Amino acid sequence: MFEHFFQCPYCWQEISVLLDPSVRRQTYIEDCENCCNPIEIKVEFSENELQSFEASGIEQ
């Protein structure tokens, strides 16, 4: 597991998530620790290296 920092698509504050490189492709919802809005996170790893990271807001 390692910590990855990114900007919330709602409040623009820098937040972090813990990522698990043992799962090659991941898509999940995480709430912003500042504004509590849901963020869809898409992650892809290759040989335990982060290849892509996308954090987007969810239309409500």
N, C-alpha and C positions, 0 to 999 in steps of 0.2 A: 504494500500500500504506500502511496505517496500523496502528498498534498499538492493540489493544483489551484492556482489563483486565477480568477476571471472577474469581469464586470457584470453586475446584475443588469439584465435588459430592461428592467423597470425603474430602479432607483439609481442606477449607475455606480453604486458603491462596489468596492472591491470585496469579494467574498472568496471563500475557498471550499473545496470538496476533497474528500479522500477518494482516490481512484485505485482500483485493483487491476493490475496488469495481467493477472492470470486469466481474465475473461477478455477474449479478443475484441468482441464488439458488444457495446452496452448502450441501451437507451432506457432512461428512467426519469422520474420527476423528483425534483428536490426543491424545497421551499427556501427562498432567500432568507438568510439569517437576520437581515435588516428590516425589509419591508414585508416579509412573509408571503409574497406572491409566488406561485408555482413556476418553476423553470424546467423546461425539457432539456435534458443533457444527453448528448450523443458523443460517444467516445470510441475510438478504435486504436488498438495496440498492434504492434508487430514486433516479435521477439523482445517483449517486455519494454518496448519503447513507444511512447505516445506518438501516434501518427496523425490523428485528428481529434479535435475537441470543438464541439458546438454547443452553445447555450442560448436558448431562445425562449421568448415569452410564449405563453399559451393563451389563445383567445378564449375569453370567458363569455 
